């Protein structure tokens, strides 16, 4: 990819545009200038930073020029890792060029940055380039305590602890306020979303809403006797709802609900629901009795299927291939191999997490991601999930503005993270690869 400001080898400083020379002189701190191998930027007969490789021999990487330039044949540009880092700094802070900043950062071998000042600069540039907040305040949406996230094909749906509902168009990057947050004593937290046909069904602590995308209309119903509603799942063409203290329910018709599984141990208090792709089961994560599976007729506890699985307070599920990842509140996470019955435990003591309180997780992209209370995000390549080690931690230094991550959603290379009190952060998955 062309980088328009790079000079030819041996080219004098006089050939730089005057505006660039002035900006460079005003913006580059002396401490960073002193870091350049071979002295400052090329001046007179001095060697340019691009003439040096890591051994200082003047033979190094080849870089392309800008479109429209007519360089001599086989023109070369070379630079050390710290030179690339400095050029990335110039690209971002002087030229305001995100694409060029990414090009330069891609050429930095992060493990070669031993000095604290360079590591800090590298992290800062990665945060600037690969993370950004969704600007909720621009639409007058002041509630940034996001409790739930949901992705359909075109939109990211956000629910708040105070009952607000926001629709964010992914292609247009535009926000629509569906319902404002409500400041009253009654708890109205938006806990979950589910897509049913052309409708988005939305769970609040005491209400269930339907949003018709064709006419952009929100309809509210208040089911009786259901208690605090925690999750929704569209299973075999029927909508199911879990509650904090009244068990599992299914919808007979819109607005009319019946209880299900009364008397099943552990089913009264439910944290999570997950429809599996492989077996076509509804998994139920309970607050005291681990995982219970439902096949549409019968319930079966995973204590029978996996006697060595100690997970009790299950808060989140993730499925990939033969593996099921279970997040817990206080005991880290468990990886279950549904073929052989093998079980792996990920925990703070084991160096896999920075907090054992897993609030949310995802196996939708190339990475397994776990959002925790107080420990940010733990990430690991999904295809290496069953192996030892390999966990990468995303925290304040990588761009999170809070270590309490309440919800995660993934589409393509974009990770959407709800951070308590700070709204929703969009992270490019490259931030994981470049994490230091």
N, C-alpha and C positions, 0 to 999 in steps of 0.2 A: 504494500500500500504506500503510495507516495507520501513523503513528509516534506512539505514545501519550504521549510526554512533551512534545511541542511545545506551547508556550503560544500563546494568541491574541494578536494584535497589541495592544499597549498594556496587556496584562494584567499586573498587579502581581505581584511575586515572592511576595506573601503567598498567592497562589492555588496555588503549587506545593506538593505534598505535603511534609510536614516531613522524611520519610526521604530524599526526593530531594534537598532542600536541604542536608541534613547530608552526604550522600554526595558531592554535588557540591563542597561546600566543602572536604571532606577530600581529594578526589582530583585536582582540577584544578591542575596546577602554575601558578605565576604567569606563567611564560614563555608558556604557551599561552593564558592568560586575556588577556594583553596583545596577542595576535594578533587578537582579535576586532574587527572593524570596528564602530565606535560604542561601544567600551568593553566592560565586563563584561556578564554576563547582566542582563536587564531588572530594574531595581530602582527603586522609587519612580516618578518621572516620566521616567527615562532611556529611551532608545530600545533596544528589544530587537534582538539580532543578526538576528532573523528579519524585521525591518522594513527591512533594507537589502539592496539588490542590489549588484552589483559597482561601480556608479557612485556608490553611497551615496545614491540618490534616494528609496529607500523603496518602489520599485515593482519587483516581481520575480516569481519563480516562485510558482505556486499549489501548495499541498500539502494532502492530505486529512487529516482528523482521525480519531481512533480510533472504532471502532464504539461506539455508546452515548452519545457526546457529542452535545450539541444546540447547535452554534454558531450565531451569527447568520448571516443570509444573506450569501453571497459573502465569507466570512471568508478572509483571505489570510495565508500564511506565506511569507517570502522569506529568502534567505540567499546569501552569497557562497560561492565554492568553499572558502575556508578555514573558513567557518562550517560548511559541510557536513562538512568533515574533522573539525572539533572535535566535532560532534554524533555522528559515527561513532565517535570515541574514547570519548565518554560512553556510547554504546550498547553498546560492547564491554566496556570496563573497569569501568563503574559499573553498568550494567543487565544485563550478560551476555546481550545480545539479539543473536544472530547475524543474524537476518532484518532487523532495523532497521539494523544496521551495513552490511549489503549495500545497503539502500535509500539510505543516505546516501553510501556510496562511489560508487554509480552516478551521483550528482549532482555528483561532483567532476570537473572537467576537469583531468586529471593534469598536463598541460603548463603549467598556470597556477601550479603549486607551485614557485616559484623558490627559496625558502629551504631550506637543507639540513635544518633541523629538521622542516619540513613534509613534505619528500620522504621522510625517514626514517620519520616517523609513518605516512604513506600506505603505504609498503612494509611496515611492521610489521603494519598492520591487514589488508592483503591477504594476508600470510602466515598470520595468525591465522584468517582467514575462509575462504580458498580452499585451504589445504593441511592435511593431517594424516597422521600416521604410523599404519600398521596396528600395533596393540599386540601384537607377537609375544611380548614378555616376559610378558604376562598369562597365557599358556598354558605358561609355563616353557620357551619356545623361545628359547634364548639365542643361537643362531647367526643373526646379522643380515647375513651375507655372502651375499646373494642372487645366484645365477648365472643364473637363467632364470625367465620368467613365461609363463603361458598362460591365456587366457580361453576358457571354454566358455559355455554360455547362462546358467549360474547361479553359477559359481564362478571364482575366481582361484586358479590353481595356482602354487606357488612352490617352486623348487629351490635348494639352497644349495651352496656350494663344498665343504662337508664331507659332502654326501650326504643332507641333510635334505629332507623333502617335506612341504609344508603346503597344506591346502585351506582357502580363505577363502570362505565363503558370502556372495555379494553382497547378496541380499535380507535375510539375517539378521545380517550383519556379525559372523559367528561363525567362529572358527578351529578347525580340526581338525588335529591332528598325525598325519600318515600314517606317517612314519618319522622318528626323531630323527637328528640329525647324529652322525657317528661320528668319534671322536678316535683316529685311528691313522695309521700311515705310508702306507698304501695310499690313493691318490687316488680319491675316490668322487664327484666333482663331478656334480651333476645338470645336464645340459646342455640338455635339450629335452623338450617334451611334444607329444603329438599325439592327437587324438580319433579313435577307430576304433569305430564303432557305439556301444555302451554302455560301452565301455572307454576309459580314458585310458592311452595307452602313454607310458612315461617312459624317457628315455635317461640312463644314467650313463656315466662314462668306460669302465667295463668290463662293465656289466650293462644289461639292458633289462627293465623292469618292466611289468606290466599291472595296472591298478587297475579292478576291476569295481564300478561305482557302484551296482549293484543290491544287492550284499551287502557293500560297503565292504571288499573284500579285495584285498591287494597280493600279486602273484605275481612272483617274481624268476627270471630266466633269465640265464645267462652264456654268450653265444655264443662259440664257439672261434675263434681266429685273427682276430678282427675288430679288435683293437687298441682305441684310444681312440675311443669313439663320440661324435660331435659334434652330429648333427642327425637328426631324423626327419621324414618327409614321407609323407602318405597320398596316393598318386598312382595314379589309375585303379584304385582298389580294392585296391591292394597297398601294403604298408608298405616304405619305403626308409630306409636309414640311411647317413649319411656318417661317415667316420672321419678322424682327424687324420693318420694315416700308412698306412692300408690301403685307401684308396679307397672306392668305393660298393658297397653290399650291398642285397639285397632278401630279404624274408622268404618262404620257400617255404610254411611252416606255422609255427604259433606255436613259437618257440624254435629253428627251423632256418633258417639263412641261407646264401645263396650270394653270391659276389662278382659284380660286374658292371663291364664296361668296362675290364678289365685291358689295359694297354698304351696306353690313351688318354692323350696328353700332359697333364700337370697334374692328372689325376684322382686321383692317389694322396693328395694332401693337400687336404682339403675343409673350408671354414669355414662354409658356409651352403647351405641348400636352400630353394627357393620354387616352389610350384605356381602357374602363372599362370592367371588367370581368362579372359583373352582368347583365347590360342592353345591353352590346355590343355597346356602344356609343363612339364617339370620343369627349373628353372634351378639350376645348381650353381655356387656361388661358390668358387673355388679360391684357394690360398695363393700361387700363383706364375704362373698362366696365365689370369687373368681369369675370364670367365663361359663355361660350357659348357652348352648346352641339350640336353635329352633328350626325344624324342617317344614313348618307349616301345619304340623299336627302334634308333634311330640317335643318335649324338652329333655335335654341331656347335659349334665354338668361335665366340664372338661376334667374334673378331678378323677372321673372314671376313665376317660381316654388317655390322660397324661398324669399319672399319679405323682410324678416328680415335679409337677408344676406348682410352685408355692404361691403364685400370684393370687391376691385376694381382692384388693381395692383397685380394680381395673378401670382406667380413665380413657384409654384411646386404643384404636386398632389401626394396623396397616398391613396390607396384603401384597405379596409379590411372589409369583411362581408358587413353589410349595411352602413358602415361609409365611408365617403370621407373626407380626410384631405386636406385643402388648405393652402399653405404657401403664404404669401404676402410680398411685399417689403415696410416695414414701419408700418405695422399694425398687426404684429404677425401672428397667424394662426387661422383658423376656422375649426371646426369639424361639418360636416353636417350628420345628421341621415336621410338617404333617405327613411326610412319607415315612421317615424312620422313627419319629417320636423324639428326636434329639431336642434338647433345650439348652439355650445359652442365656446367661444373665449379664446384663449391662448395668453398671452401677457407678456411683461416685467413688467408692472405695476401689473399684477395679480400674479406675482411670478412664472410663467410657463417657461419663457424664460429669457435669459440674454441680448437678443437683439431682437427687433421687425423686423429685416431685415432677413427674411428666404430665403436662397438661394437654398436649397435642402432639401428633406425629403424622408423617406422610411418607409413603413409599411410591409416590406417583411419578417422580422424575428419575434422574440418574443417581440420586442420592437418597439414602435413608436419613430422615430429618426428625429430630425430637426437640420440641419446645418445652422448656421447663420453668418452674417457679424459682427464680433467683439464680439460674445457671445458664441463661441464654439458650442457644441452639447447639445441639451436638449433631454432627453430620458425618456420614461415611458412605463411600461408594456402594451403591446398592448391590452390585454383583460381587462385592467382597464382604457382605454383611456377616456371613457365617465364619469368616476368618478372624484371627487374632488382631487386636489393635486397629490402627488406621482411623481412629476418630479425630475429627477436627472440630474445634470449638469456635463458635461465632459469638462474640460479646461486644462490649463497648468499643474495643479497638478495631473491630471489623465493621462497625457502622450501626450496630443496634443502639438505640437510645434508651433502652431499659432491658434488664436481664429477666424480666417476667414476660414470657411469651405465651399468650393465651390461645392463639389459633394460627394454623399454617394452611396455605393453599399453594399449589404448584401448577403452572401451565408452561410447557416448553422449558426454556432456560430461565424463566422468571419465578422467583420465590416471593410469595406475599406473606409477611409476618405481622400479626397483630401484637403490639407491645403495649403492656398495661400503662395507660395514661399518656401514651405518645402517638396513638393512631396506628396507621398501617404503613409498613416499610416495604418497598419493592427492592429486592436484591437480585442481581444477576448471579447465576450459579458460579461464574468465574471468581466471585469473591471467596468461594470455598477453596478453589484450587490455589488461590494466591494468598490464602490466610497464613500469617506468621505468628 
